[in-house]
Amino acid sequence: MALAAPHKFHLYNVCGKITTDQMDSLMEKAENDVTLSLEELSVPKDYSHPNAFHFQSVNYGDASWVRVEHLFSARGHILLNRCALSLEDINTFIIHWITSGTDMFQSMRLCFEQRLNHSDYMTVLEDIVAVYDEHSGNVRDSKKEVVVHQLL
């Protein structure tokens, strides 16, 4: 895969299959102020790269390769479809995010293929303390939001 050097791209939209070497090249050559959209891309299941979440926006259509450690460096806007993270992984990530003291990302949406039930959400929220405002229905004094969805 060749990335054109003289042009400044704002969006990389990649489809199809990609090798680990091609994915590494994309991660290393794309600037961090771009949107990386890999909606219809088959990424190797064992893929890992330190820049995978260092972009302004990422959309991984098949995020089954994403591990909780990858999220520790998340920046910008994150959309993960077909996410394979465990509920315990999400809990670990949320606790890391809350205790990090930094604004890691602007938004994150995790979409799962399986249906989540009430006890699943309790697993995700275990050991997390938040103040819920009954009047507005919002968590007070928190700009941090993670949306967890299931694919229907």
C-alpha positions, 0 to 999 in steps of 0.5 A, spaced: 500 500 500 502 506 498 500 513 501 501 519 497 506 523 500 505 530 497 497 530 499 494 532 505 488 527 506 483 528 512 479 521 511 482 514 510 476 509 508 479 502 507 475 496 504 477 489 503 482 485 506 489 488 509 495 484 511 499 486 517 504 490 513 499 494 510 496 496 516 502 497 519 504 502 513 497 505 514 498 506 522 505 509 521 504 514 515 497 517 516 497 523 520 494 523 527 489 529 525 485 524 520 479 520 520 481 513 519 474 509 517 475 501 516 468 500 516 468 494 511 475 491 512 478 485 515 483 486 520 488 480 522 485 478 529 492 478 532 493 485 530 496 490 534 499 497 533 501 503 538 498 508 533 491 504 532 487 509 536 492 516 535 487 519 530 482 524 530 477 519 529 477 512 528 471 507 525 473 500 526 467 496 522 470 489 525 473 491 532 474 484 534 481 484 534 481 490 539 484 489 546 483 493 552 490 495 552 489 498 545 483 503 548 488 505 554 491 510 548 484 512 545 484 519 542 478 523 539 472 519 536 472 512 537 467 507 534 468 500 534 463 495 531 463 487 532 467 489 538 469 482 542 471 485 548 469 482 555 464 486 560 470 485 565 475 488 559 470 494 559 469 495 566 477 495 566 477 500 561 472 505 564 476 505 571 482 506 567 479 512 564 476 515 570 482 514 574 487 517 569 486 524 570 486 526 563 481 527 557 483 521 553 477 521 548 471 525 545 466 520 544 466 512 544 461 507 542 462 500 543 457 495 539 456 488 540 453 483 536 450 479 542 444 482 546 446 485 553 442 484 559 441 488 566 446 484 569 451 485 563 451 492 565 452 491 572 458 487 570 461 493 566 459 498 572 462 494 578 466 498 582 464 505 579 461 510 583 457 516 579 452 521 582 446 520 578 441 526 578 434 524 578 431 531 576 435 531 569 436 523 568 444 525 567 450 523 571 453 530 574 459 533 574 462 528 568 463 530 561 465 522 560 461 518 556 461 511 553 455 508 549 455 501 549 450 498 544 448 491 541 447 490 534 440 488 532 
